[in-house]
Structure formats: C-alpha cells, structure tokens
Amino acid sequence: MNCTDCPRLAGFLAGVRGSRPDYHARPVPAFGDPRARLLIVGLAPGMHGANRTGRPFTGDYAGILLYETLHAFGFGSHPVSLAADDDLRLSDCRITNAVKCLPPANKPEPAEIKTCNPYLAGELKASPDVRVILALGLVAHKAVLMALGLRQSALVFGHGVRHPLPDGRVLIDSYHCSRYNTQTRRLTRADFHDVFRKIRDELGAG
Ligand code: URA
C-alpha cells in the first residue's frame, strides 16, 4: 500500500519515518487468511505497534488480548504476534483497520475515515468467503456500514450485538481491546471471549 491521500496523515508518517527510520511508518495492510470467513476490523495502527511492525495489532498492548483470544478460539497458530516476519499464521481469520495509517493521538478525523473507506470496501468485496465481520469499537462499526453502503442509523453499535446484514453476512460489535478499555475493565478477557464464542457459533467449529 502506498497511499498519501490524507495530507495530515501522510505528513505525520513522513515525520515518523524521519525520526524513526526503523519503523514501518506507512499504510498497514490487512493480515491473515485470504479465504477467511471472519474479518476483524480495528481502528487504526498504533504508533509503536502496527505502525512500527507493519502488521495490525502487532507490538502494542491492544494486540495482546486479541492474538491470545484468536489462538484460544482456533484462529491463530500462536498466542502472540511479535513481528511481521514471525511465523504466526491465522486460519479462517483476517485482520484489518478502518484507517490504514497511523493517526496523531490515535484519532483519525472523519474525513480521513471516509477517504480510507474505499480500501475497506475493496477488502470486503475481495473477500466473498467472509461470513462474520467483527467491529472493534464504534469507529470500526461505522466504517463497516459505510463500506457496505448502509445508512449509519440502520444499525446501532452495541457491545456483543449481532447485526444481520442485508447480504446475509453478520456484523458483530465489541468494545475495542485497547489498553484503556482493558485496564478500566470496560472490556474484560471474559467479555472478549464471550464475543468469540458467538463468532464460533456463527461459523461452526471451523
Ligand atoms: N493496532 C491496530 O492495528 N489497530 C487498532 O485498532 C489498534 C492497534
């Protein structure tokens, strides 16, 4: 990926490349099984996580619970994701972000979410096997609706809520597995595992 369509994000990344030449510091592509039935949509790369390693949710706090859970539910070959060149394999699962570039203060602007949305729409179009979309947080939920051409008011975000989609797929919402949400216990490990139990029910044993 080599997009520079969001001037603020492109400028920010150019600065990061200057100060941290060892960082990926470019748009972060999706990771995982191209034939996955589960697509997980996060928010955006974190500075020292995906933005450093080039793999979604890899190298920062948010990825700890996510990859541990993927392993526990049979989607990951290992419980940790360390680096883009480790030997972790996802099966039947793919991970992407609503915004592919690192945003300042982890906060993409509405215009940036919109500008990036065709990439998510393209990923959804190119993944006919996807049966379940897991949106991690409200921004991801809204980005999925936008990518599918659905009205924002059609489906209201709610942790653990299962939304049947007009095309027969299912959208499931969860609070984001961020450090803030897990440390404040807005999202516990048990809550997150409950969400994945629902996903497994949807997909069958695999
Ligand atoms: N890392 C990502 O890739 N996405 C997030 O939403 C958070 C951390």
Residues whose N, C-alpha, C, O or C-beta is under 5 A from the ligand:
A	BS01	URA	G42 L43 A44 P45 G46 G49 A50 P56 F57 A62 N97
